[in-house]
Amino acid sequence: MRYWLETPTISAPPIELVEIERLRYQEMPISASRVRQLLAKNDLTAIAPLVPAVTLHYLQNLLEHSRQDAAARQKTPHEKQVKNENKPARRCRHP
């Protein structure tokens, strides 16, 4: 890619390519893939030094909403029974 961008013989003016080294934490490059793996494990402690504070706050909120949604979907059998008992009975029409 660098060759095509910087070759002066191409009809378009050359483009200077500047590669920026990844940020590192404990001698390892920080990658979004690693952050996603840790997020899947709900490991916010390990994520904290890898991302900016605002990103960490966003991920904390994301996990909290995810937990609340999961809790709402996993109602106990008693709660489901009570909910069904409060529904009006259906009436069938016969010809």
N, C-alpha and C positions, 0 to 999 in steps of 0.2 A: 504494500500500500504506500509506504513511504516513497518508493521509487516513482510511482505514478504521480504522486502529489508534488514531488520536488524536481522532476525532470524538466529542464528548461526547453527541450526540443518539442514538447507537446504544445499545440496551438494556444492553449489557455495559459495564463501566467502561473508560475509555480506557487504552491502553497506550502508554507513552512509548517511542519508537523512537530508539535511539542508533546512529548510523552510525560505524563505526570505519574510519579511513582505512587503506589497505593500507600495509604496510612498503615502503620504497623502497630500491633499490640503484642508485647512479649515476643518480639522477633518474627511474628507471623503477620502476613498481609491480612487486613480486614476485608472480608468479602460478604456480600449480601447473602450468598448461599449459606455461609456459616451462621449469620444472624437468623435466617429463616429456620435452620435446623434447631437452633437454641429456642426460638419462639415456639416451634412445634412441641418442644419439651417443657414449655412454660418456664424457662430458665432466665428470668429477667436479671438475676444477679450476674450471670455470665455475660448478658447482653449489655449491661450498663456501661462498662468501659469501652465498648466498641462503637457506640452510637452517640450522637449529640443528645443533650438533655431533653430537648423538645421531642425528638424521635422516641426516646425512652418513655416519656410521658404519654405519647400517642399509643405506643405498644401496650403500656399498662392499661389504658382505657379500653383498647381493643380486646385484651384478654378478659377484662372485667365484664364487658358486655357479652362476650362469648360465653363466659361462665353463667351469667344471668339467663341467657337464652337457653342454655343446656338445662339449667335447673327448672325453667318454666316448662320445657318439653318433658321432663321426667317427673311427672306428678305420681304420687303414690296411688296404688289401686283404690284405696279408700277415697281419695280426693276425686278420682274419676267416677266412682260409684255415686258419690254425693252430687257431682255435677249432673250425671245422667238422671238421678232421681228428681232433680229440680226442673228438668225439661218437661214441657206439657206432653201428655200422651198423644200419640198419633191416632187419628180416626181413619178407619178403612171404609171405603165406600164399596158396597156390593151392588151389582146390577139387579 
